[in-house]
Amino acid sequence: MSEVSEKVGAVSQSRYEQIVAELRDVVEQQTRGQFTIGDRTLEIEPCGPAAGRSRRGRPGRSRSRCGGWPRTSG
């Protein structure tokens, strides 16, 4: 008597599990890559203060901006 294999869509259950494992690895790598890109970007160009504070520390219209601060020579 032949064994009936279960299918998920057009693939066997075991192939489905291989695909899912591979894609989980890809998503993990992408997530790590996105955080690495963000970390390196912030290292190059740090963001300003939190939203709702002016440069002098008073409440105001300013919001957190990256790259918006004047450059100083030196």
Helices and strands as residue ranges (DSSP letters): E 7-8, E 11-12, H 13-44
